[in-house]
């Protein structure tokens, strides 16, 4: 994570289905523009994820270069100006509310589409992002967990799932009003 998240004006992510080409693309992304490498690692099933931050133009240039270098290995990407501040704690799964009101889940076929869905959901309604799980141990799928009042969670899940559905990347979206209290300790 960046030392000072407030200096990040945009986030960008690229996802490849080749580890070798993903590493090469991450290197190219960092060399073409002044961006901060926030995350760069393997994910299931043999994917490679690179997340970076910086000024919008620099992030755009880096992601475009990464996509060019990745070639046929390219899976998905995003450039997200002004990410919601809850994205960072959700990536680290550090938000621990005392109890869950309603639980919302958006599950997608790519890590990039899940981060965008989480950002959209957090901007659409008064919800708390709990965790972003990005393709590790998930067969390449990813999901976001969020909580809040039932109506807010419904609105957030609808809004967050819409973009992924339009891209054909939405696997499932669920809202559970008053989830089992013991369930929370097993989610994070």
PyMOL commands that set and color helices and strands:
alter all, ss='L'
color gray80, all
select helices_A, chain A and resi 5-7+19-32+56-73+86-92+111-124+150-166+181-187
alter helices_A, ss='H'
color red, helices_A
select strands_A, chain A and resi 10-16+36-43+47-54+74-81+102-108+128-134+142-148+170-177
alter strands_A, ss='S'
color yellow, strands_A
deselect
rebuild
show_as cartoon
